[in-house]
Amino acid sequence: MKRALSQVSTPGTYGDSGDENNNDSAGSPTSSTAGDQVIPFESYEDVHTTMLSLKDLCNDHDVRKVARRAMVTLRTIELQIAIRQLVVRLATHLCTCPGANSIKILTGLVGALSSSEPAVRCEIYQAMVNLHELKDIFRSEQLPENIHGTLSGALLGDLNHTQHHLRCAVLAVIPIVRPHGIESDSAVFDTICRYSMDAHPKVRQQALSIILQQHLAGIELPVEMYDECVVATKDDFEQVRLVAVELLWTISSVHPEHPVVIHKYKVTETIRLLDDAFVKLCDMVNDSSTVVRQRACSILGRFKNVDIKFLSQTFSKQVMSHLRRYVPRGPRNRGRNRSAKGQPAQSHIPTPEGDVDVESDEFRLLDSGAAGAFVHGLEDEFQEVRDAAIESITELSGASSEFAGKAVDFLIDMFNDSSDRVRQCAIRALLAIGTRTPLNLTEEQMLIAVSAMKDASSTVRHGIYGVLGVSLLDKAEWMETLMTAFKANLERYPDDQMPIYKALQALGRRHPTIIASHEVVRSLLGISKDYLNRESRLDDIYYAGVVILIMNAPLDARLALHRVLPEFVYSHLPYLRDKYPDSMPYDLIECVPSRYPFVKQMLRRPHKVASISMLASEDYKAELAAGVEGLSKCLSQISNRSAHADVPAEQLSHRINELKKCAKQGRLPVADDLAVSYAQIIVDTLLAKSLAGNTLRRTESLGLAAQIMRQAYKLECTTLGLTPRNRLALVYLRLFAHAVWASALSVSGCARRVVGLLRSDLQHRAQRTTDHLLRAGLEFPELARLLRDLEADVYGERTDSPDEAWPLPVAALATFISDYTPLAFLVHGQCQRTNAAFTSTAAASMRRTLEFNHMFPVDLPFSASFEWLAHRQQIVVSVRLPTQQTVSHVPPMEAFVPKSQLHWQMHWQVPVLLPLGSGEETAVELNVAMRCAADVPVWDAMVVGGQDLPSTFAAEDYFRLAGDDTEQFVSVEISKEPLRIGVNPVQFKPPATAQTRI
């Protein structure tokens, strides 16, 4: 058997057993040398082992040899089908190797189609799809005409094969290859549309999925496909209906104004395709599948500009009159069932609710349609469907105030839902509606909200407080009921104090008429108009809430309460203003009567937070000046070589903490901020010096070296106006960080393998420090002497035997680290710091989570503002994926819009390929960073990483990485805080592959 297998070859392709240059051996089973005989793979394990070892193939000859074995195996029909299927996947992986000829491999796969079983042909077609996605091979390179003709014949022959798996695979290849006779887009659509009515559901699903992929690739869908998609929504197969609802919305968004004619009972009605698609998707809310119902409810929120009569029908299970039409019954109705007095005919058969009245003179324009679609969605037994319905209601409410008014009642009913997640979704929806238009609550709705305030979840309670804050109450009694509920919650949940105060603040602004009522104020404060009132306690949080409610009313309403409010309320205002500054209005002094001059004087005094934010406090200025002076003194002592040992790192850290406290009170000047940043690097430097040579704390030394290197780069790249002396100080710090890193590596075995490269790296870095020293034009004799000593000790010629290792001079590095003294860092008032901040994101305006098709990359929209940015080309946007992997992107220059000199606004969509499957809702984080040119490429990135050298790192790896543009820079983050964007992949399954079938 082995002898028979070894004699099989593939003439004219990679199945040839000779080298590529030996054209004479194209038809022979073996080459001229017996050692090059091509033997096919004979076992599944052999193929799998070869596939795992592809990354270890060192030259092009080995790649071609494996490719020839693979092609010979495909032509050996005696082998098992599973082995040949795996060989097809091996051929796909071979195309990713640098030395492989993709066209020859593809030619071999096409040649194997004629002699392969349906399962192997299916795998070959899937391999072509994968090659197109990986290398765009059918567009980047032209196939020979004979190969294209062979492939076209195989595709057209397998298109009507009896096995549905093969038909699915062929449908996926047709839009890529475009066989003879199906070259145009219309021909491709016509061919694929025919199979959307195939007998097998998998083929129907595949056809609709490919049509959707063609639309996402930029090809416009014809409006004639709409009827076929409507039929597909009634399919028995769940996956077909899932893709059909996506296509239904896609076509309606491309052709929204296309007229759709409805013929019924000899009555013709014309509506827009957008409205008809909306009604058809509303009908899918009653689907038997939970996944289909959820998808239908989610897609309903994407519709824009739907007619209000269809939107209103979604909240009523009874078909409204504007969706009924008159039925012309004809002459047979004349005179039938008339009463004795000649009245019009009436139905003599009573019609129960829900049945069709055949005697009625009206009929439904759309049989079930939008009738109660969202009612069914909100009453669904699965919380995923209810969540999707609430999200769609939120989106549609933003386009129609009438629809939003109808939705409020149903959303408030969701406060009684058994799921916390559903209640939170309803709260977010009501907040979104109430932010645009205040919610006019009825008494029943208010009582539902009050009862929901007893929820055990703090998130739900805080959300309900926010909903009540954007609501309007019609009667004063409702306000008293609400305040009683707030009082009970303040006693039951003390942590809810500030959210309740925020709600009271909003309620006071929205209810001037109720607060201006004397009786309501007396009832809330518990005061009497006939007796002397007892002064309330300042530590009573309910009393403070009532005062916040009253004082946040408009000024006219507060002025009307002069005769009602007792004196102690006004005397408490300065204290409450200082204790709750965010809850009191800015014009509080204007409502105090003139008979209380002391209260007015106390309110004119700026409260603590305002005085600090405006830098009006002399104590703050004195504290800031003292902190800066102490920090400068410590830095000057450290820079003095004779006295730096007397200044421990703890003393410098204490000074830094003092200035950071000042930074919390008010923004530090740029010069002081730079001094604090440099001092923090010096603290790490002193700690690294104390750990030098300690093998037990080697990992900590590597981390300190990374921290020093990163902060030195950040300080230099993000500061405009630095002097050459300051840049020299930062370059010298990076030389010290690298010396600490190399010293930590010297105790491990990894440094012995790349000792020559480490020496060269230290030499380049020291030379760069010397260049900066000369460029600064200043004399630093101690620094020049230290650099000469380092050069003499580390870079001297080797004197040992050539057979022995050439180790790093550990003693020289230790001497350099122990004698290291940081240079002085003097800043002036003209320096500015580059910073970035994320502004309003486009994703937040679209929906709470960004939905995308998990089969394609997703664009993450965001906006960011930059201050004091000199070079836009240094900006990169890093995306932290759910797998904790970080991907960096360089934004185009046209994404930056100038605001003023050195100030920019960036609007961009970051293209990211997320490794997520359908239904895996998660979030990604965006950060803005600057790329700094590295002093020494590759090595700076390793030092910043703070890790050991990889076990396989060698000289060739160094030079390969040094030629890579991405290794020439060090990225430092400049955004104040990351932007978190929720993402949710579209939940429909990708087409089945041969691998999943096995």
Sequence and secondary structure as in RCSB ss.txt:
>XXXX:A:sequence
MKRALSQVSTPGTYGDSGDENNNDSAGSPTSSTAGDQVIPFESYEDVHTTMLSLKDLCNDHDVRKVARRAMVTLR
TIELQIAIRQLVVRLATHLCTCPGANSIKILTGLVGALSSSEPAVRCEIYQAMVNLHELKDIFRSEQLPENIHGT
LSGALLGDLNHTQHHLRCAVLAVIPIVRPHGIESDSAVFDTICRYSMDAHPKVRQQALSIILQQHLAGIELPVEM
YDECVVATKDDFEQVRLVAVELLWTISSVHPEHPVVIHKYKVTETIRLLDDAFVKLCDMVNDSSTVVRQRACSIL
GRFKNVDIKFLSQTFSKQVMSHLRRYVPRGPRNRGRNRSAKGQPAQSHIPTPEGDVDVESDEFRLLDSGAAGAFV
HGLEDEFQEVRDAAIESITELSGASSEFAGKAVDFLIDMFNDSSDRVRQCAIRALLAIGTRTPLNLTEEQMLIAV
SAMKDASSTVRHGIYGVLGVSLLDKAEWMETLMTAFKANLERYPDDQMPIYKALQALGRRHPTIIASHEVVRSLL
GISKDYLNRESRLDDIYYAGVVILIMNAPLDARLALHRVLPEFVYSHLPYLRDKYPDSMPYDLIECVPSRYPFVK
QMLRRPHKVASISMLASEDYKAELAAGVEGLSKCLSQISNRSAHADVPAEQLSHRINELKKCAKQGRLPVADDLA
VSYAQIIVDTLLAKSLAGNTLRRTESLGLAAQIMRQAYKLECTTLGLTPRNRLALVYLRLFAHAVWASALSVSGC
ARRVVGLLRSDLQHRAQRTTDHLLRAGLEFPELARLLRDLEADVYGERTDSPDEAWPLPVAALATFISDYTPLAF
LVHGQCQRTNAAFTSTAAASMRRTLEFNHMFPVDLPFSASFEWLAHRQQIVVSVRLPTQQTVSHVPPMEAFVPKS
QLHWQMHWQVPVLLPLGSGEETAVELNVAMRCAADVPVWDAMVVGGQDLPSTFAAEDYFRLAGDDTEQFVSVEIS
KEPLRIGVNPVQFKPPATAQTRI
>XXXX:A:secstr
 HHHHHT   TTSTT SS TT GGGTTSSS SSGGG      SHHHHHHHHHTGGG  SHHHHHHHHHHHHHHHH
 TTS HHHHHHHHHHHHHHTTSTT  HHHHHHHHHHTTTTS HHHHHHHHHHHHHHHHHH HHHHS   HHHHHH
HHHHHHHHTT S HHHHHHHHHHHHHH  TT  SHHHHHHHHHHGGG SSHHHHHHHHHHHHHHHHTT    GGG
HHHHHHHTT SSHHHHHHHHHHHHHHHHHSTT EEEEEETTEEEEEEHHHHHHHHHHHGGG S HHHHHHHHHHH
TT  S  HHHHHHTT SS  GGGEEE    GGGTTTT  TT       S   TTS  TT SEEESSSSTTTTHHH
HHHT SSHHHHHHHHHHHHHHHTT HHHHHHHHHHHHHGGG S HHHHHHHHHHHHHHHHHS EE  HHHHHHHH
HHTT S HHHHHHHHHHHHTEE SSHHHHHHHHHHHHHHHHH GGGHHHHHHHHHHHHHH HHHHT HHHHHHHH
T  SSS      TT HHHHHHHHHHHTS HHHHHTTTTTS HHHHHTHHHHHHHSGGGS TTGGGGS TT HHHH
HHHHS  HHHHHHTT  HHHHHHHHHHHHHHHHHHHHHHSTTTGGGS HHHHHHHHHHHHHHHHHS   HHHHHH
HHHHHHHHHHHHHHHHTT GGGHHHHHHHHHHHHHHHHHHHHTEES  HHHHHHHHHHHHHHHHHHHHHHHTSTH
HHHTHHHHHHHHHHHHHHHHHHHHHHT   HHHHHHHHHHHHHHSS   S TTS     HHHHHHHHHT      
   TT EE EEEE   HHHHH SSEEE TTS EEEEEEEEEES   GGGEEEEEE TTS EEEE   GGGEEEEE
TTEEEEEEEEEE     TT  EEEEEEEEEEEE SSTTHHHHHHHT    TT  HHHHHHHHTSGGGGEEEEE B
SS EEEEEEE        HHHH 
